[in-house]
Amino acid sequence: MALSKTLKRKRSSVSKFLTLPNNLITDILGRVASHSLKDLLNVKQTCKFLHEAAEDDYIFENVSIHGILKYQWSERKEARSFFERCRRCGNRDLLFREGMFDYFGCQKPEFSRLEKLKTAAEKDHANAIYVYGIILLCSGEDNLKKQGSELLHSVKRLRPNEEIRRFRERTESIIATIKWENNWINYDGFIRRPKLCGHERVYKYIDMWLEDEEKEVIKICDYCEWSHEIDLFIKMLCG
C-alpha cells in the first residue's frame, strides 16, 4: 500500500512537470545535464516525452562529460555517435578538453590555438574561464592581462576558493593526460612570463605547515592574488 502511494505521488509529480512550457522543460533538462550525465539518463527513462525532449541540441551542448574518458567509449558505436553529436552541438566540456589539448599539447602554443578554450569560456564553462584567464594574464600585453584578471574575478566572485581549487585539480588531470599521450607538455610561455606586479607577496597567515595551495595572499593590487595562482598553475604544469 505504501509503495503504491509513493508511485502515485511520483506519477503526479511527473504529470505536473509535463504541463510546463516546452522551452522551460528543455532549460531544466539542460541544467540537469550540465551537472550529471547519469541524472539525465535517469530522467530520460521516466517517460517517452522526456526521452524525446532530452534529444534537443541544447541538451547535448550542455551535458557534462567530465570524467568520461573518450578511449573507454571508442569501441562502441553509440558512444562515438554521442560524442560526435556533442561536438556538432558545441558541447562546453568537449570544447574545454579539446581546447586544452590544442594549446598545451602543441610544440609552440599560439593564440590561434586558443579558439576552443575561448569559445568554452564564452559559453560560461567555469573551468575554461579559469584556464583562459590564466593564459591571458601570462601574455604580457596590458589589455589581455586586464581581460584575464576580469575573467578570473568573475569566476571567483560566484564561486568560493574551494571551487577554484577544484578547477586547478581538474585542469591538472587533463594536463596529466596530455603528458601521458605526448610524453611532454609545453610550458615555456609560462616560465618566461613577465611579472604581473612589483609588489612583494604577503600572506594573511604565516604558517610553515600550510601547503602553497592553502595560502591566501593579501591583495594590494588586482594582480597580486593572481600572481600566486599563476605560480600554482606553473607548479602543476611542471609537476
MDAnalysis code that builds the backbone (N, CA, C; Angstrom):
import MDAnalysis as mda
import numpy as np

u = mda.Universe.empty(717, n_residues=239, atom_resindex=np.repeat(np.arange(239), 3), trajectory=True)
u.add_TopologyAttr("name", ["N", "CA", "C"] * 239)
u.add_TopologyAttr("resid", np.arange(1, 240))
u.add_TopologyAttr("resname", ["MET", "ALA", "LEU", "SER", "LYS", "THR", "LEU", "LYS", "ARG", "LYS", "ARG", "SER", "SER", "VAL", "SER", "LYS", "PHE", "LEU", "THR", "LEU", "PRO", "ASN", "ASN", "LEU", "ILE", "THR", "ASP", "ILE", "LEU", "GLY", "ARG", "VAL", "ALA", "SER", "HIS", "SER", "LEU", "LYS", "ASP", "LEU", "LEU", "ASN", "VAL", "LYS", "GLN", "THR", "CYS", "LYS", "PHE", "LEU", "HIS", "GLU", "ALA", "ALA", "GLU", "ASP", "ASP", "TYR", "ILE", "PHE", "GLU", "ASN", "VAL", "SER", "ILE", "HIS", "GLY", "ILE", "LEU", "LYS", "TYR", "GLN", "TRP", "SER", "GLU", "ARG", "LYS", "GLU", "ALA", "ARG", "SER", "PHE", "PHE", "GLU", "ARG", "CYS", "ARG", "ARG", "CYS", "GLY", "ASN", "ARG", "ASP", "LEU", "LEU", "PHE", "ARG", "GLU", "GLY", "MET", "PHE", "ASP", "TYR", "PHE", "GLY", "CYS", "GLN", "LYS", "PRO", "GLU", "PHE", "SER", "ARG", "LEU", "GLU", "LYS", "LEU", "LYS", "THR", "ALA", "ALA", "GLU", "LYS", "ASP", "HIS", "ALA", "ASN", "ALA", "ILE", "TYR", "VAL", "TYR", "GLY", "ILE", "ILE", "LEU", "LEU", "CYS", "SER", "GLY", "GLU", "ASP", "ASN", "LEU", "LYS", "LYS", "GLN", "GLY", "SER", "GLU", "LEU", "LEU", "HIS", "SER", "VAL", "LYS", "ARG", "LEU", "ARG", "PRO", "ASN", "GLU", "GLU", "ILE", "ARG", "ARG", "PHE", "ARG", "GLU", "ARG", "THR", "GLU", "SER", "ILE", "ILE", "ALA", "THR", "ILE", "LYS", "TRP", "GLU", "ASN", "ASN", "TRP", "ILE", "ASN", "TYR", "ASP", "GLY", "PHE", "ILE", "ARG", "ARG", "PRO", "LYS", "LEU", "CYS", "GLY", "HIS", "GLU", "ARG", "VAL", "TYR", "LYS", "TYR", "ILE", "ASP", "MET", "TRP", "LEU", "GLU", "ASP", "GLU", "GLU", "LYS", "GLU", "VAL", "ILE", "LYS", "ILE", "CYS", "ASP", "TYR", "CYS", "GLU", "TRP", "SER", "HIS", "GLU", "ILE", "ASP", "LEU", "PHE", "ILE", "LYS", "MET", "LEU", "CYS", "GLY"])
u.atoms.positions = np.array([
    [0.829, -1.210, 0.000],
    [0.000, 0.000, 0.000],
    [0.862, 1.257, 0.000],
    [1.889, 1.274, 0.878],
    [2.771, 2.438, 0.955],
    [3.503, 2.639, -0.364],
    [3.946, 1.541, -0.986],
    [4.641, 1.608, -2.266],
    [3.731, 2.165, -3.343],
    [2.473, 1.747, -3.337],
    [1.501, 2.226, -4.312],
    [1.300, 3.732, -4.191],
    [1.213, 4.241, -2.976],
    [1.048, 5.679, -2.756],
    [2.270, 6.451, -3.240],
    [3.450, 5.893, -3.001],
    [4.684, 6.542, -3.457],
    [4.724, 6.642, -4.975],
    [4.343, 5.568, -5.659],
    [4.315, 5.567, -7.122],
    [3.317, 6.579, -7.657],
    [2.157, 6.681, -6.997],
    [1.137, 7.643, -7.422],
    [1.647, 9.073, -7.281],
    [2.363, 9.346, -6.174],
    [2.905, 10.691, -5.974],
    [3.940, 11.015, -7.045],
    [4.791, 10.030, -7.376],
    [5.814, 10.244, -8.404],
    [5.170, 10.514, -9.764],
    [4.146, 9.741, -10.108],
    [3.460, 9.934, -11.387],
    [2.773, 11.286, -11.429],
    [2.213, 11.696, -10.297],
    [1.555, 13.003, -10.221],
    [2.565, 14.126, -10.429],
    [3.759, 13.975, -9.832],
    [4.810, 14.988, -9.977],
    [5.266, 15.095, -11.422],
    [5.436, 13.938, -12.082],
    [5.843, 13.929, -13.490],
    [4.775, 14.583, -14.353],
    [3.507, 14.271, -14.075],
    [2.393, 14.838, -14.850],
    [2.368, 16.355, -14.728],
    [2.571, 16.871, -13.517],
    [2.595, 18.325, -13.308],
    [3.775, 18.953, -14.040],
    [4.930, 18.270, -14.006],
    [6.123, 18.774, -14.680],
    [5.887, 18.899, -16.180],
    [5.163, 17.946, -16.754],
    [4.930, 17.932, -18.200],
    [3.976, 19.021, -18.658],
    [3.295, 19.693, -17.718],
    [2.403, 20.799, -18.087],
    [3.178, 22.100, -18.300],
    [4.458, 22.109, -17.953],
    [5.281, 23.302, -18.143],
    [5.509, 23.549, -19.633],
    [5.784, 24.811, -20.025],
    [6.099, 25.106, -21.431],
    [7.315, 24.299, -21.889],
    [7.309, 23.900, -23.149],
    [8.388, 23.053, -23.676],
    [9.772, 23.682, -23.524],
    [9.857, 25.010, -23.771],
    [11.169, 25.660, -23.675],
    [11.696, 25.652, -22.239],
    [10.777, 25.734, -21.261],
    [11.188, 25.678, -19.860],
    [11.644, 24.263, -19.489],
    [10.952, 23.266, -20.007],
    [11.354, 21.873, -19.765],
    [12.749, 21.619, -20.342],
    [12.983, 22.136, -21.551],
    [14.303, 21.975, -22.177],
    [15.384, 22.646, -21.344],
    [15.078, 23.837, -20.828],
    [16.042, 24.559, -19.994],
    [16.358, 23.769, -18.721],
    [15.336, 23.214, -18.098],
    [15.533, 22.423, -16.874],
    [16.362, 21.174, -17.171],
    [16.040, 20.500, -18.276],
    [16.809, 19.312, -18.659],
    [18.267, 19.670, -18.949],
    [18.472, 20.859, -19.532],
    [19.832, 21.320, -19.795],
    [20.621, 21.509, -18.510],
    [19.946, 22.015, -17.484],
    [20.607, 22.207, -16.188],
    [20.932, 20.863, -15.537],
    [19.993, 19.939, -15.653],
    [20.244, 18.583, -15.130],
    [21.447, 17.970, -15.846],
    [21.454, 18.097, -17.179],
    [22.530, 17.513, -17.987],
    [23.887, 18.126, -17.656],
    [23.908, 19.426, -17.358],
    [25.170, 20.112, -17.076],
    [25.793, 19.654, -15.762],
    [24.994, 19.074, -14.887],
    [25.503, 18.597, -13.602],
    [25.860, 17.110, -13.631],
    [25.092, 16.330, -14.393],
    [25.337, 14.885, -14.363],
    [24.707, 14.182, -15.557],
    [25.534, 13.483, -16.320],
    [25.025, 12.667, -17.426],
    [24.167, 11.533, -16.881],
    [24.572, 10.975, -15.759],
    [23.814, 9.880, -15.149],
    [22.401, 10.330, -14.783],
    [22.278, 11.533, -14.202],
    [20.951, 12.050, -13.837],
    [20.094, 12.262, -15.080],
    [20.725, 12.756, -16.161],
    [19.983, 12.961, -17.406],
    [19.451, 11.633, -17.936],
    [20.285, 10.601, -17.914],
    [19.855, 9.284, -18.395],
    [18.706, 8.740, -17.552],
    [18.741, 9.008, -16.256],
    [17.642, 8.579, -15.377],
    [16.347, 9.300, -15.728],
    [16.459, 10.602, -16.024],
    [15.277, 11.387, -16.403],
    [14.693, 10.863, -17.713],
    [15.559, 10.513, -18.662],
    [15.100, 10.023, -19.966],
    [14.277, 8.744, -19.840],
    [14.528, 7.988, -18.788],
    [13.803, 6.733, -18.589],
    [12.434, 6.940, -17.947],
    [12.142, 8.179, -17.556],
    [10.885, 8.460, -16.849],
    [9.669, 8.273, -17.740],
    [9.734, 8.849, -18.946],
    [8.610, 8.728, -19.880],
    [9.075, 9.047, -21.294],
    [8.256, 8.733, -22.262],
    [8.602, 8.919, -23.670],
    [8.822, 10.390, -24.001],
    [7.972, 11.269, -23.440],
    [8.088, 12.697, -23.746],
    [9.447, 13.239, -23.310],
    [9.877, 12.932, -22.080],
    [11.155, 13.436, -21.582],
    [12.326, 12.791, -22.319],
    [12.144, 11.545, -22.741],
    [13.187, 10.878, -23.530],
    [13.409, 11.631, -24.836],
    [12.330, 12.058, -25.476],
    [12.430, 12.802, -26.736],
    [12.916, 14.229, -26.492],
    [12.440, 14.846, -25.399],
    [12.847, 16.221, -25.084],
    [14.349, 16.301, -24.820],
    [14.909, 15.241, -24.259],
    [16.336, 15.212, -23.930],
    [17.220, 15.038, -25.161],
    [16.611, 14.901, -26.342],
    [17.375, 14.792, -27.585],
    [17.597, 16.150, -28.238],
    [17.151, 17.214, -27.588],
    [17.330, 18.564, -28.121],
    [18.823, 18.925, -28.172],
    [19.225, 19.696, -29.204],
    [20.629, 20.103, -29.345],
    [21.138, 20.833, -28.107],
    [20.265, 21.601, -27.462],
    [20.655, 22.366, -26.271],
    [21.157, 21.440, -25.163],
    [20.562, 20.260, -25.056],
    [20.970, 19.295, -24.038],
    [22.376, 18.791, -24.338],
    [22.648, 18.485, -25.606],
    [23.965, 17.979, -25.985],
    [25.032, 19.068, -25.886],
    [24.627, 20.315, -26.018],
    [25.566, 21.424, -25.859],
    [26.026, 21.547, -24.405],
    [25.134, 21.234, -23.477],
    [25.411, 21.482, -22.065],
    [25.688, 20.241, -21.228],
    [25.461, 19.045, -21.765],
    [25.625, 17.837, -20.959],
    [27.067, 17.704, -20.460],
    [27.208, 17.325, -19.203],
    [28.532, 17.165, -18.607],
    [29.143, 15.833, -19.027],
    [30.333, 15.906, -19.622],
    [31.051, 14.671, -19.967],
    [32.348, 14.589, -19.176],
    [32.448, 15.429, -18.128],
    [33.627, 15.388, -17.263],
    [33.728, 14.013, -16.605],
    [34.893, 13.433, -16.661],
    [35.101, 12.120, -16.056],
    [34.906, 10.967, -17.022],
    [34.355, 11.271, -18.213],
    [34.189, 10.221, -19.221],
    [35.386, 10.285, -20.160],
    [36.259, 9.331, -20.068],
    [37.432, 9.311, -20.937],
    [37.052, 8.709, -22.273],
    [37.379, 9.418, -23.311],
    [36.903, 9.040, -24.633],
    [37.343, 7.641, -25.054],
    [38.572, 7.255, -24.702],
    [39.054, 5.950, -25.177],
    [38.285, 4.789, -24.561],
    [37.610, 5.041, -23.416],
    [36.818, 3.980, -22.810],
    [35.565, 3.673, -23.642],
    [35.149, 4.646, -24.441],
    [33.918, 4.510, -25.232],
    [34.203, 4.135, -26.685],
    [35.447, 4.255, -27.108],
    [35.756, 4.288, -28.538],
    [35.323, 3.049, -29.310],
    [35.165, 1.921, -28.638],
    [34.799, 0.696, -29.341],
    [33.294, 0.575, -29.560],
    [32.525, 1.463, -28.971],
    [31.075, 1.332, -29.051],
    [30.498, 2.370, -30.010],
    [29.709, 1.902, -30.938],
    [29.152, 2.767, -31.970],
    [28.303, 3.881, -31.380],
    [27.443, 3.541, -30.392],
    [26.559, 4.553, -29.813],
    [27.349, 5.618, -29.058],
    [28.506, 5.225, -28.508],
    [29.345, 6.185, -27.793],
    [29.980, 7.167, -28.769],
    [30.482, 6.659, -29.887],
    [31.061, 7.540, -30.909],
    [30.016, 8.504, -31.430],
    [28.806, 7.995, -31.615],
    [27.700, 8.832, -32.078],
    [27.381, 9.924, -31.063],
    [27.418, 9.563, -29.772],
    [27.150, 10.524, -28.702],
    [28.169, 11.661, -28.721],
    [29.456, 11.323, -28.801],
    [30.489, 12.352, -28.794],
    [30.439, 13.220, -30.044],
    [30.118, 12.621, -31.197],
    [30.005, 13.402, -32.425],
    [28.847, 14.389, -32.330],
    [27.739, 13.943, -31.741],
    [26.594, 14.845, -31.544],
    [26.982, 15.988, -30.605],
    [27.697, 15.666, -29.538],
    [28.170, 16.702, -28.611],
    [29.060, 17.709, -29.338],
    [29.944, 17.208, -30.199],
    [30.854, 18.083, -30.931],
    [30.080, 18.990, -31.888],
    [29.117, 18.438, -32.604],
    [28.319, 19.237, -33.544],
    [27.529, 20.325, -32.824],
    [27.110, 20.017, -31.600],
    [26.293, 20.966, -30.834],
    [27.143, 21.949, -30.031],
    [28.461, 21.845, -30.137],
    [29.338, 22.774, -29.418],
    [29.348, 22.535, -27.922],
    [29.433, 21.264, -27.512],
    [29.430, 20.920, -26.090],
    [30.560, 21.623, -25.344],
    [30.227, 22.243, -24.220],
    [31.193, 23.054, -23.470],
    [32.336, 22.215, -22.897],
    [32.004, 21.072, -22.307],
    [33.046, 20.208, -21.736],
    [34.008, 19.711, -22.808],
    [33.458, 19.342, -23.963],
    [34.293, 18.829, -25.048],
    [35.178, 19.938, -25.619],
    [34.616, 21.142, -25.764],
    [35.406, 22.283, -26.227],
    [36.561, 22.563, -25.271],
    [36.269, 22.490, -23.970],
    [37.306, 22.737, -22.963],
    [38.414, 21.693, -23.063],
    [38.022, 20.432, -23.109],
    [39.015, 19.348, -23.158],
    [39.852, 19.422, -24.437],
    [39.196, 19.587, -25.588],
    [39.925, 19.652, -26.854],
    [40.761, 20.929, -26.929],
    [40.239, 22.013, -26.333],
    [40.996, 23.262, -26.293],
    [42.276, 23.129, -25.486],
    [42.219, 22.365, -24.394],
    [43.417, 22.112, -23.586],
    [44.460, 21.356, -24.406],
    [44.009, 20.355, -25.157],
    [44.932, 19.581, -25.996],
    [45.495, 20.452, -27.117],
    [44.649, 21.297, -27.718],
    [45.098, 22.168, -28.810],
    [46.222, 23.091, -28.353],
    [46.071, 23.655, -27.154],
    [47.025, 24.676, -26.698],
    [48.240, 24.072, -25.997],
    [48.007, 23.212, -25.026],
    [49.119, 22.686, -24.237],
    [49.779, 21.471, -24.879],
    [49.127, 20.866, -25.846],
    [49.681, 19.679, -26.485],
    [50.468, 19.962, -27.741],
    [50.597, 21.241, -28.119],
    [51.357, 21.580, -29.330],
    [52.767, 22.018, -28.941],
    [53.678, 21.982, -29.894],
    [55.071, 22.318, -29.606],
    [55.269, 23.806, -29.380],
    [54.417, 24.622, -29.995],
    [54.552, 26.066, -29.829],
    [53.170, 26.669, -29.624],
    [52.741, 26.821, -28.350],
    [51.417, 27.390, -28.085],
    [51.281, 28.793, -28.674],
    [50.236, 29.010, -29.446],
    [49.959, 30.313, -30.039],
    [48.512, 30.679, -29.762],
    [48.225, 31.974, -29.813],
    [46.867, 32.423, -29.514],
    [45.856, 31.892, -30.523],
    [46.331, 31.556, -31.720],
    [45.423, 30.996, -32.726],
    [44.901, 29.623, -32.307],
    [45.589, 28.985, -31.358],
    [45.189, 27.660, -30.892],
    [44.291, 27.738, -29.652],
    [43.878, 28.941, -29.303],
    [43.047, 29.144, -28.116],
    [41.558, 29.199, -28.433],
    [41.202, 29.009, -29.695],
    [39.826, 29.247, -30.123],
    [38.818, 28.408, -29.332],
    [39.097, 27.131, -29.146],
    [38.140, 26.267, -28.441],
    [38.042, 26.625, -26.960],
    [39.182, 26.920, -26.336],
    [39.151, 27.348, -24.936],
    [38.369, 28.646, -24.787],
    [38.595, 29.569, -25.705],
    [37.888, 30.850, -25.671],
    [36.388, 30.642, -25.845],
    [36.009, 29.787, -26.798],
    [34.587, 29.522, -27.039],
    [33.938, 28.885, -25.817],
    [34.639, 27.926, -25.186],
    [34.111, 27.288, -23.972],
    [33.927, 28.315, -22.864],
    [34.873, 29.246, -22.742],
    [34.767, 30.304, -21.731],
    [33.578, 31.212, -22.024],
    [33.381, 31.526, -23.303],
    [32.249, 32.374, -23.693],
    [30.915, 31.684, -23.440],
    [30.935, 30.342, -23.416],
    [29.728, 29.573, -23.100],
    [29.569, 29.394, -21.587],
    [30.376, 30.131, -20.817],
    [30.293, 30.142, -19.355],
    [30.746, 28.830, -18.729],
    [31.707, 28.161, -19.354],
    [32.318, 26.975, -18.745],
    [33.351, 27.481, -17.736],
    [33.072, 27.306, -16.446],
    [33.871, 27.928, -15.388],
    [35.337, 27.513, -15.435],
    [35.610, 26.232, -15.680],
    [36.997, 25.770, -15.718],
    [37.740, 26.358, -16.917],
    [37.036, 26.520, -18.037],
    [37.644, 27.146, -19.219],
    [37.948, 28.616, -18.947],
    [37.054, 29.298, -18.230],
    [37.285, 30.698, -17.861],
    [38.550, 30.799, -17.017],
    [38.709, 29.871, -16.069],
    [39.888, 29.858, -15.195],
    [41.174, 29.708, -16.016],
    [41.242, 28.700, -16.898],
    [42.459, 28.445, -17.676],
    [42.711, 29.569, -18.676],
    [41.669, 29.999, -19.372],
    [41.814, 31.065, -20.372],
    [42.273, 32.355, -19.698],
    [41.726, 32.637, -18.513],
    [42.132, 33.829, -17.766],
    [43.598, 33.777, -17.380],
    [44.072, 32.618, -16.921],
    [45.486, 32.449, -16.560],
    [46.381, 32.682, -17.775],
    [45.996, 32.121, -18.918],
    [46.795, 32.274, -20.145],
    [46.879, 33.743, -20.550],
    [45.756, 34.453, -20.482],
    [45.758, 35.874, -20.842],
    [46.631, 36.683, -19.889],
    [46.598, 36.347, -18.602],
    [47.430, 37.053, -17.626],
    [48.918, 36.876, -17.918],
    [49.282, 35.746, -18.494],
    [50.692, 35.450, -18.781],
    [51.139, 35.988, -20.141],
    [50.241, 36.648, -20.853],
    [50.542, 37.094, -22.219],
    [51.550, 38.232, -22.263],
    [51.598, 39.051, -21.189],
    [52.497, 40.201, -21.174],
    [51.901, 41.454, -21.777],
    [50.736, 41.348, -22.417],
    [50.077, 42.513, -23.014],
    [49.048, 43.075, -22.037],
    [49.110, 44.390, -21.814],
    [48.284, 45.019, -20.780],
    [46.795, 44.771, -20.972],
    [46.311, 44.911, -22.213],
    [44.867, 44.735, -22.441],
    [44.429, 43.288, -22.198],
    [45.287, 42.335, -22.566],
    [44.963, 40.924, -22.341],
    [45.072, 40.564, -20.861],
    [46.064, 41.144, -20.180],
    [46.195, 40.926, -18.734],
    [44.956, 41.434, -18.006],
    [44.477, 42.587, -18.405],
    [43.282, 43.163, -17.787],
    [42.073, 42.256, -18.027],
    [41.952, 41.769, -19.261],
    [40.844, 40.870, -19.596],
    [40.934, 39.576, -18.786],
    [42.150, 39.036, -18.661],
    [42.345, 37.815, -17.885],
    [41.986, 38.000, -16.426],
    [42.384, 39.137, -15.852],
    [42.057, 39.433, -14.454],
    [40.553, 39.540, -14.254],
    [39.872, 40.184, -15.193],
    [38.414, 40.332, -15.095],
    [37.718, 38.970, -15.177],
    [38.214, 38.103, -16.057],
    [37.629, 36.762, -16.181],
    [37.773, 35.976, -14.877],
    [38.976, 36.015, -14.300],
    [39.214, 35.268, -13.065],
    [38.409, 35.831, -11.902],
    [38.281, 37.146, -11.855],
    [37.463, 37.760, -10.803],
    [35.995, 37.363, -10.966],
    [35.542, 37.242, -12.212],
    [34.141, 36.861, -12.444],
    [33.873, 35.449, -11.945],
    [34.868, 34.564, -12.082],
    [34.723, 33.196, -11.580],
    [34.761, 33.181, -10.060],
    [35.720, 33.900, -9.485],
    [35.894, 33.866, -8.033],
    [34.740, 34.550, -7.312],
    [34.140, 35.540, -7.961],
    [33.022, 36.264, -7.340],
    [31.830, 35.338, -7.130],
    [31.641, 34.394, -8.033],
    [30.487, 33.497, -7.960],
    [30.794, 32.184, -7.259],
    [32.096, 31.902, -7.074],
    [32.468, 30.599, -6.522],
    [33.528, 30.768, -5.439],
    [33.457, 29.995, -4.365],
    [34.428, 30.105, -3.269],
    [35.798, 29.574, -3.665],
    [36.783, 29.808, -2.785],
    [38.151, 29.355, -3.055],
    [38.232, 27.850, -3.272],
    [37.367, 27.093, -2.579],
    [37.374, 25.641, -2.741],
    [37.072, 25.247, -4.185],
    [36.198, 26.036, -4.829],
    [35.847, 25.752, -6.222],
    [37.030, 26.035, -7.142],
    [37.772, 27.120, -6.871],
    [38.970, 27.433, -7.645],
    [39.969, 26.285, -7.522],
    [40.064, 25.717, -6.323],
    [40.962, 24.583, -6.111],
    [40.521, 23.382, -6.949],
    [39.218, 23.194, -7.075],
    [38.710, 22.084, -7.899],
    [39.014, 22.318, -9.377],
    [38.941, 23.582, -9.811],
    [39.306, 23.899, -11.196],
    [40.755, 23.496, -11.438],
    [41.607, 23.830, -10.471],
    [43.029, 23.514, -10.595],
    [43.240, 22.001, -10.671],
    [42.509, 21.269, -9.848],
    [42.643, 19.806, -9.826],
    [42.152, 19.188, -11.131],
    [41.034, 19.707, -11.643],
    [40.506, 19.167, -12.897],
    [41.449, 19.484, -14.053],
    [41.998, 20.708, -14.048],
    [42.961, 21.086, -15.075],
    [44.184, 20.181, -15.009],
    [44.630, 19.881, -13.791],
    [45.803, 19.022, -13.602],
    [45.567, 17.624, -14.166],
    [44.348, 17.108, -14.031],
    [44.061, 15.766, -14.548],
    [44.137, 15.736, -16.072],
    [43.699, 16.821, -16.724],
    [43.785, 16.883, -18.189],
    [45.236, 17.065, -18.626],
    [45.973, 17.925, -17.899],
    [47.394, 18.121, -18.194],
    [48.143, 16.791, -18.085],
    [47.807, 15.995, -17.070],
    [48.453, 14.690, -16.885],
    [48.169, 13.772, -18.073],
    [46.941, 13.841, -18.606],
    [46.584, 13.029, -19.774],
    [47.372, 13.469, -21.001],
    [47.517, 14.788, -21.171],
    [48.289, 15.321, -22.303],
    [49.741, 14.857, -22.204],
    [50.304, 14.934, -20.996],
    [51.691, 14.482, -20.790],
    [51.831, 12.995, -21.103],
    [50.844, 12.210, -20.670],
    [50.894, 10.761, -20.873],
    [50.824, 10.422, -22.359],
    [49.999, 11.149, -23.111],
    [49.831, 10.853, -24.537],
    [50.985, 11.400, -25.370],
    [51.540, 12.566, -24.962],
    [52.583, 13.225, -25.753],
    [53.992, 12.998, -25.220],
    [54.089, 12.544, -23.963],
    [55.376, 12.410, -23.263],
    [56.034, 13.754, -22.976],
    [55.335, 14.828, -23.148],
    [55.851, 16.161, -22.839],
    [54.691, 17.143, -22.835],
    [54.969, 18.361, -22.338],
    [53.984, 19.435, -22.415],
    [54.743, 20.748, -22.522],
    [54.221, 21.687, -23.269],
    [54.924, 22.946, -23.491],
    [54.481, 23.980, -22.462],
    [55.431, 24.459, -21.661],
    [55.105, 25.478, -20.665],
    [56.083, 26.656, -20.709],
    [56.861, 26.764, -21.799],
    [57.870, 27.822, -21.896],
    [57.275, 29.217, -21.726],
    [56.114, 29.437, -22.342],
    [55.495, 30.758, -22.267],
    [55.137, 31.164, -20.854],
    [54.867, 30.191, -20.006],
    [54.523, 30.484, -18.613],
    [55.781, 30.740, -17.787],
    [56.842, 29.986, -18.055],
    [58.095, 30.154, -17.319],
    [58.696, 31.534, -17.600],
    [58.617, 31.993, -18.848],
    [59.250, 33.249, -19.248],
    [58.314, 34.450, -19.129],
    [57.188, 34.273, -18.496],
    [56.211, 35.355, -18.423],
    [56.774, 36.542, -17.640],
    [56.391, 37.784, -18.007],
    [56.796, 38.949, -17.207],
    [56.025, 38.981, -15.891],
    [56.594, 39.644, -14.884],
    [55.921, 39.747, -13.588],
    [54.627, 40.533, -13.745],
    [53.601, 40.090, -13.036],
    [52.314, 40.784, -13.116],
    [52.359, 42.123, -12.413],
    [53.000, 42.164, -11.244],
    [53.089, 43.417, -10.494],
    [54.396, 43.425, -9.711],
    [54.749, 44.602, -9.197],
    [56.018, 44.738, -8.482],
    [55.891, 44.618, -6.982],
    [54.699, 44.280, -6.496],
    [54.503, 44.193, -5.050],
    [55.095, 42.909, -4.483],
    [55.689, 43.043, -3.295],
    [56.177, 41.855, -2.598],
    [54.980, 41.071, -2.082],
    [55.025, 39.769, -2.266],
    [53.879, 38.949, -1.877],
    [53.818, 38.784, -0.354],
    [52.642, 39.068, 0.194],
    [52.428, 38.944, 1.637],
    [51.227, 38.032, 1.858],
    [51.390, 37.053, 2.744],
    [50.303, 36.121, 3.031],
    [49.576, 36.523, 4.305],
    [48.295, 36.205, 4.355],
    [47.481, 36.557, 5.520],
    [47.930, 35.817, 6.770],
    [48.328, 34.544, 6.594],
    [48.714, 33.727, 7.743],
    [50.110, 33.159, 7.509],
    [50.977, 33.331, 8.473],
    [52.321, 32.765, 8.383],
    [52.306, 31.418, 9.095],
    [52.297, 30.368, 8.329],
    [52.222, 29.026, 8.896],
    [53.060, 28.090, 8.035],
    [54.159, 27.613, 8.588],
    [55.082, 26.776, 7.807],
    [54.460, 25.451, 7.388],
    [53.358, 25.064, 8.052],
    [52.731, 23.785, 7.745],
    [51.716, 23.889, 6.610],
    [51.367, 25.106, 6.230],
    [50.381, 25.277, 5.164],
    [50.991, 24.930, 3.809],
    [50.237, 24.195, 2.991],
    [50.640, 23.967, 1.603],
    [50.479, 25.272, 0.825],
    [51.232, 25.399, -0.299],
    [51.129, 26.614, -1.114],
    [49.693, 26.879, -1.539],
    [48.957, 25.796, -1.860],
    [47.584, 25.932, -2.338],
    [46.648, 26.501, -1.276],
    [47.040, 26.402, -0.002],
    [46.171, 26.841, 1.087],
    [46.474, 28.264, 1.542],
    [47.572, 28.816, 1.048],
    [47.957, 30.160, 1.476],
    [47.097, 31.208, 0.775],
    [46.753, 32.247, 1.516],
    [45.927, 33.319, 0.967],
    [46.737, 34.607, 0.929],
    [46.774, 35.244, -0.244],
    [47.592, 36.432, -0.453],
    [46.827, 37.686, -0.055],
    [47.528, 38.609, 0.612],
    [46.944, 39.923, 0.889],
    [46.977, 40.729, -0.402],
    [45.826, 41.189, -0.819],
    [45.695, 41.865, -2.112],
    [46.066, 43.339, -1.994],
    [47.094, 43.747, -2.744],
    [47.488, 45.153, -2.803],
    [46.989, 45.771, -4.106],
    [47.078, 45.006, -5.194],
    [46.510, 45.435, -6.473],
    [45.750, 44.251, -7.072],
    [45.086, 44.482, -8.203],
    [44.262, 43.437, -8.825],
    [45.070, 42.199, -9.218],
    [46.378, 42.391, -9.421],
    [47.180, 41.279, -9.922],
    [47.854, 40.453, -8.824],
    [47.846, 40.943, -7.584],
    [48.588, 40.262, -6.509],
    [48.144, 38.812, -6.310],
    [46.837, 38.614, -6.137],
    [46.364, 37.256, -5.850],
    [46.534, 36.326, -7.048],
    [46.436, 36.888, -8.258],
    [46.557, 36.043, -9.446],
    [48.006, 35.672, -9.718],
    [48.936, 36.480, -9.241],
    [50.349, 36.126, -9.365],
    [50.632, 34.834, -8.600],
    [50.024, 34.713, -7.431],
    [50.157, 33.486, -6.628],
    [49.485, 32.309, -7.348],
    [48.319, 32.553, -7.936],
    [47.598, 31.491, -8.646],
    [48.389, 31.005, -9.858],
    [49.053, 31.931, -10.550],
    [49.875, 31.557, -11.704],
    [51.033, 30.665, -11.266],
    [51.642, 30.989, -10.117],
    [52.726, 30.145, -9.602],
    [52.233, 28.718, -9.344],
    [51.025, 28.602, -8.794],
    [50.438, 27.279, -8.549],
    [50.166, 26.558, -9.870],
    [49.728, 27.323, -10.878],
    [49.438, 26.763, -12.197],
    [50.719, 26.230, -12.837],
    [51.804, 27.007, -12.740],
    [53.087, 26.592, -13.315],
    [53.635, 25.368, -12.579],
    [53.475, 25.364, -11.259],
    [53.900, 24.208, -10.458],
    [53.185, 22.943, -10.934],
    [51.905, 23.107, -11.277],
    [51.112, 21.990, -11.779],
    [51.636, 21.537, -13.150],
    [51.944, 22.496, -14.031],
    [52.441, 22.165, -15.369],
    [53.779, 21.430, -15.304],
    [54.626, 21.872, -14.400],
    [55.984, 21.319, -14.320],
    [56.064, 20.057, -13.471],
    [54.977, 19.762, -12.746],
    [54.998, 18.627, -11.821],
    [55.047, 17.281, -12.518],
])
